[in-house]
Amino acid sequence: MKGFARRTSDRSLWEPRFRPWLIAAMLLQAMCIAESGRVMAAAPEPIPVLAYYYIWFDANSWNRAKIDYPLLGRYSSDDANVMRQHIQWAKAAGINGFIVSWKSTEKLNRRLEQMIDLAEAEDFKLVIIYQGLDFERNPLPVERVATDLEYFVDHYANYAAFDLFEKPVVIWSGTWKFSRDQVASVTAGLQDYLLILASEKNTKGYERLADLVDGNAYYWSSVNPDTFPGYAEKMTAMGEAIHANAGLWIAPVAAAFDARLIGGTTVVERKDGETLQKEMNTALQSSPDAIGLISWNEFSENSHIEPSENYGHRYLDVLANINSAVSPAIGNFDSSEPGNTIQEMGTSRVIALGIILALTIMGVVMIARRND
């Protein structure tokens, strides 16, 4: 290095013959820095994946309308060890939180409190889906809805488990069975404390309530992504309508559906994870604020992904693979092209420019040494 210093000490690299090379090197360096910044900016925040979760299970719940059962056994939702295992499994598969089905009863309050304690210990997030309809699918008295949500604000809303968004999120299930005046009578006094989402099934239904709610979460468990006409277009239109009103859009994704044992007729096959993959792709194209995964443990409709006797851990494995693929670039997700992401393409350009820069500088140095 000393010899090189002597040879170049009296000959500046800024002589006219070297200036084009050095200017090119500096420009390339600036491009690399700028491109690196663009790559950093292009990496989006991962979209939260939230699984619908039911806390209604008692020992006798498993005797009705079931063709599959949990690997953990026919549990009660009072079992804290079961809940803890569910949270740990879900986190390992890339699920960020549960959408817990709830209304205020002594039993469900007790179970929700247990879930909150466990979720906070595991740094796991929670959203509520309020059971606005009774077992016969009739709407609860609107006074009951208001009282229950006030109870939630007073007792649970301040817990960190509910801080996924700027306020705790409550999805009001069954809003299509309530009038505008009824919805307004509930939301008007609570929106300082909660984000209250409708659960409408289409754009028209949402727009009926758009000025009264903070968004929409569509629980579309029975769609067949292979046969439903205009499935992707409907999802995209809902996302656009909700975002046009500055609302929160939780897009539905289901693994399967079969509710024949509870009076249904529709069957959507799992296809070893293909259904889940297709629905995730479609949901992501609708620009959601979160994914509403249907479901963790709805065994009567057979949409569950919880490890089970029939499927083992298969659907958590599928979900884990999906999550690892979509997290870097949600907007351009395509499972058939795992490398086609904004972040990966940007990184490639940075690497290429860096190599060019290094070669350019080497060339300048070699020319300088050869001509001295």
Disulfide bonds with the S-S distance in Angstrom:
none
